[in-house]
Amino acid sequence: MLSKQVLIDTENAMKKAIEATKREFSELRSGRANPKMVEGIRVDYYGTPMLLKEIATIGIPEARLVVINPYDPTALKDIEKAILQSDLGITPMVDGKLIRLVVPPLSQERRNDLIKIVKKVDEEGKVSIRTIRQDGKDKIKTLEKDKKISEDEKFKADEELQKLTDKYTKELDKLLADKEKELKEF
């Protein structure tokens, strides 16, 4: 039963690694508007760094347009400044009470750069999965050493760990293929 708990904990950790990779992929600009492009930008709001999504609504009225509507109109300048300082690469247009971001189509060079970044993020996700697997193996080895599980149970648990690793690595490969396809589309 102890080895089952290690497997459950390991799988949960791997799921979190997949979610983190998905989140990083969603923050990469792909030529079409996406609220996740800007919601993580930190805005200095009355001396306190806050996420943009906490102080404004973010809408996508068109495929290449992001509209930011701050809850407090006095925050417009702070939001504009934060967007300019971010690595988004889009100049905000302040329109009275709103900020509009027109997402330009990606150049081929920028697409290639983004694909390199996506591959790096994917590899980081795989490293994370392998590290989680190794932690699980170490825990199982300790359980066997402490005579809490048999040697047969250890081998079965190691096999299950490898199956989990393969499953989540394949999921990362699929995420990578989907993101690359999305980047090549526009």
N, C-alpha and C positions, 0 to 999 in steps of 0.2 A: 504493500500500500504506500510506503514511503516513496518508492520510485515513481509511482503514479503521480504523486503530488509534485515531484520535481519536474515531470513531463508537462503537467498542467501549467506550472509556473513558467517553464521555459517557453511553452507555446504562447502564453499571454504576453511575455516579453517580446517574442518575435512578431506578434500582431502589432504591438506598439511600435516596433521598428518599421514595419510596413506603413503604418499610419504616418509616422514622421517623414518617411520618404515621399508619400503621397502629398503631404502638406508642402514639402519643399518643392515638389514638381509643380504644384498649383500656383506657387508664388512666382514662378518663372513666366515672363511675358512671352506669349506665343503668337502675337499678331492680332488677336481678337481680345476684346475687352473682357475682363474677369474681375469681380470684386476682390478676390484674394490677392490681386496684384498690389492693392493699396491698403487693405485693412490692417496689415501688420506694421505700417509706417508709424513711427513714434513721433508724436507731436508734443512740443513743449507748451502745455496748456496751463497758464497761470503758475509757471515754475515747476509743474509736475509733468514728467513724461507720461503720456497716455497713448494708447493705441488709437489710430484714426477711427476704427470701427466703434470705439466707445464714445466718441464725441460727435459723430456725424452718421447720417445714413448714406449708403453707397448704392447707387443704382446703375443699371446698364440698359438705357433706353434703345440703344442701337448696337450692332455688332462691334463697332470700333469706337464707342463713346462710353466713358465712365463719368457719372455725375455725382458729385459729393455735396451733400447738403448738411452743413453743420447745425447742431441743435442750438448753439449759441453763435449768432452772426459775428460777434466780435472775435471769434476764433479763426475767421477766414485768413487773415494774414499769417497766423501761426501755422495753419494747415498748408498754405501755399509755400511757406518757407521750408517746412518739413519735406514736402514733395520735391522741391528743387534740390534739397540736400540729399535725398535718397538716390539710390542707383537706378531708379526707374527709367531715366532718360527721356521723360516727357515733360514739356513745359505746360504748367497749368494755366488755364484761362479763367480769370476771376470775372464772374458775371453777376455783380450785385450781391446776391445772397447765396450763390452757387459757385462751385468750381467745376469746370469741365476739363476732362482729359481726353484728347483725341489720340487714339492709339494708331500710330502710323504702321503701314505694312512693313514687315521685316525685310531687310536687305539679305542677299544670299550670304554675305560675310557674317552678319549678325546671327543668322540661322545656324551657321556652322559653329560659331562661338557658343550658342545656346545648346547645341547638341553635345559639345564637349562638356559643358557644365552639367547637363542632364546625365551623361555617362559617369561623371565624377560623383554626383549625388547617388546614382544607382550603386556604384562600387562601394561608397560609404555605407549604404544600406546593407550590402552583402557582407561587408566586414562586421557590421553590427550583428547580423544574424549568426555569423560564424563565432563571434565572441560569446554570444548568448549560448550557443551550442556547447562551447568549451566550458562555460560556467556550469552548465547542466551536467556535462561529463564529470567535472571535478566533484560536484555534489554527489553523484552516483558512486564515484570511486570512493569517496569518504564513507558513504553508507555501507559499502561492501567491506571496507577496511575496518569499520567499527562493528562488523558482524550484524548489521541491521537488515541486510538483504543478502541473498545467496549470489554466487558467481553467475549462475544461470540468469537470475533476475537482472544482474548488471549487464550481461550481454544483450538481453532483450531490450532493456532500457536504452542502451547505446544504439541499437538498431532503430528504435522508435525516434530517438534524437536525430539520427541521420535522415529518417523519412521526413520529419518536421523541417529540417534544414533544407532538404531538396524541395519540399512543397513551397516554402516561403521564398526560396531563391528563384523558383520558376515564376512565382507571383511578381517578384521584382523584375524579372526579364520581360514579363507581359506589360508591366507598367512602363518600362523603358521603351518597348516597341511602340506602345500607344502614344507616348509623349513625342518620340521621334517622328512618328507619322503626323501628329498634330503640328509639329514645327515645320515639317516639309510641305504641308498643305497650302498655306497662303502664299 
